[in-house]
Amino acid sequence: MTISSTSLPVSSPLYIRMHGNDNVAIVANDGGLPAATVFPCGLKLLEHVPQGHKLALQDIGEGAAITRYNVTIGYAVRSIPQGSWVEESLIRMPAARELVDLPIATVSAPKTEPLEGYTFMGYKNADGSVGTRNILAITTTVQCVSGVVEHAVKRIKEELLPKYPHVDDVVGLEHTYGCGVAIDAPNANIPIRTLRNISLNPNFGGQAMVVSLGCEKLQPTRLFPKGSIPIKKGDEGSGEPALVCLQDQVHVGFNSMIASIMNTAEKQLAELDKRRREPCPASELVVGVQCGGSDAFSGVTANPAVGYATDLLVRAGATVMFSEVTEVRDGIDQLTSRAANPEVAAAMIREMAWYDEYLKRGGVDRSANTTPGNKKGGLSNIVEKAMGSIVKSGSSTISGVLSPGDKLTKKGLIYAATPASDFVCGTLQLAAGMNLHVFTTGRGTPYGLAAVPVIKVATRNDLARRWNDLMDINAGKIASGEATIADVGWELFQMLLDVASGKETWAEHWKLHNALVLFNPAPIT
Ligand code: CA
């Protein structure tokens, strides 16, 4: 990456070129730069270029490739003189690469030493996983019970939680699934296993509790078949969830339902309250990374810093998941080449092909991903967005692939195939077993989850300044030359250990929680 003037004051005209072969670069200055601006290298702007948008570093002929990240992000629809604003309408997007003849496991990760001695204070679970928070989760089998559960959770928080000071929170796992759905459709296993695996997230301490209506399609025994809940050592626990069914004969009146939920919750709280934080190696961290509200700086500052932290985590033996199919689809060759072995590469290709087909059924392709905000922030199309998104995965070898809703079975860098939608991706990473979440944003989003702490990383100084009580880390200082990618990567790594040990994030401070959104590719009825 070349920053055109690192030694000059931040107010000097500044562009950022990601690779020596690129014929475009982005304007770094807050507010953009006016026509006739002259850069220290002598290049003169022919017109105003907004912040994060691309300028032509040389004359680009009609039909010629427009190159950023050393990748063709499109072709010029007409000739573009040096110094022009290379805006979206001047770029014709290339077709997606076919999923054939891909390089398979050809690239080995840079040789690095293991990182040893880093620890955090976590909650050890009977199944070997480690929680970063101690939360009572109340799972629901169907949307019908949501209002009742919401009412009960409010009362549990007010009346019971203060009696159990070692429990952090109570969360109702509400969703729109459970009835009115084609539950035997082949793809219905995705929302069902997602909900099951979320209920077993490490932050819930293995205390599964379910509120059911009674007549719904997703019966509790279907959500938790025998053996799906690990039986604790030395515990008479049956391996079945604690269940409250609203249609049971015992319930006479609304308050009797609330009383049943509260009685059951109190037993669960008493168990959870016995837990204490203990020193755990950094290898027990399970970090899900994603981005949302991206801009052209996402791929320059925040995502590369996350990629640096990803490599540190992998060196420490931890697990990192990256996801968002449409945001890696155009870099599939980079991913298959970094696969640990041909099986991992084949799994990656299988997930991409499944998603291509899923989008095709809906009459769109990966280009449906970009938002008006992405474009306003300088990202012209999904190819450019993907190149900036994929760098969150760092440079480590990819050791495994997960299908949507599946639970992790190995450590290291994992590709967890999910939609890029922030809420759906976060929900699926929760199901996989994440105990910490890293979220980068350029446009700004107040995203948060109730079940795991979310560390938000701003891509620009301006966003970090305006949203100073919403953003946990400012990666914008990389663009202004005040910090390196490595500096911010280490800052994030240290913050992950602190937050895992109990330090509050801004989203936790304000209690900002987005809803769970189950990915249901199957029909509803
Ligand atoms: Ca996202």
Residues whose N, C-alpha, C, O or C-beta is under 5 A from the ligand:
A	BS01	CA	Q290 C291 G292 A420 S421 D422 C425
